[in-house]
Amino acid sequence: MSELMIRGRIVSASVALDDGVVLISGDRIEAVRSFAQWRAAHRDLPEPPFSGSVLPGLVDIHNHGGFGYRFDTVDGAQARTAAQSHHEHGSTTVVASVVTGPAEEMVAQTAALRELAEEGVLGGIHVEGPFLSEARCGAQDPRFLCDPDPGLTDRLLTAGGGHLRAMTLAPERPGYAAVARRLADSGVAIALGHSDTDYASFRNALRPNGAASVVTHLANGMPPLHHRHPGPVAAALVAAAAGDAIVELIGDGVHVDPGFAALVFATAPGRVALVTDAMQAAGLGDGEYQLGPQPVTVRDGVARVAGGSIAGGVSTLLECLARAVRESGVPLRDAVLAATSVPAAALGLADVGDLRPGQFADILTVSDNLHLRRVLRRGQWLR
């Protein structure tokens, strides 16, 4: 007999049931059955209560911190608390993102995060920079941007110890090709972003001609979509629609308009990964915070560096998921997959992002309006 049962409306990549039961043994899912199947097999047991909608634990593959804590740090306790805070709010798998800074600091931060990834606290590490475009740097500190450097790349790979899952680069910078090959050979997902290049160059850097398979926060850190200058946004959407790329979308209602989000989901179904791009202020209110080397001010729920660029997000991934449904008209299952199985597939994260036998028992129960009720991670209730 399983140790735990959760009943409700099940929404996941593998199964959708109006009334189903997830059976859990230890830290893994043992089975997922319709309630009728469960009842037929267990006529002598009291039926489990209906818990609302039952979703896989959410998978956030672009996250700089939150709830007052940061991932761009060498303080393992701070990074641990940042991860655990997001776990408790529904993102049971978090890939910690390092932002552009001095090379020595980026390497040290990556090494500190590796220890948490080895423990299973983090799903992996994402390095955003420093091989990015000055023209589209956004909140990346331009003082530390540089051309792709194989030596620094090797240092980051070594520091990550096999847990470096993704790195964001601008494909137009000299030296991109050599670093992209090095990352690909090491099994790291190449993400294109913070780029000022044209349509053809961006598209050719993505599969099948190029090695890149992910686009970092589509439309942010790149030229606006224009009908005579389609640029990276159009190239990314064409690649995603063809199945050659997965595009990140910051679904917080600040970074992109809900109408643009609706366009992206309609153009590239099954290839959109909702992300938070969360920073230290996520889950908190207005005030003064930090992102990498730069101070950040949050006013009216929008984080900006002194130059005016948006500096990460302040929402949780569940809030982004709910906003996609509520404001962009995305069907619930499509939004759920964009926050679970699609980002997991983007970075090759095994055992998470779905409700099927053998997966980690990472599960959310939510109300009809997608408010969080309970969080199970690795078979243990967090709330």
Disulfide bonds with the S-S distance in Angstrom:
none
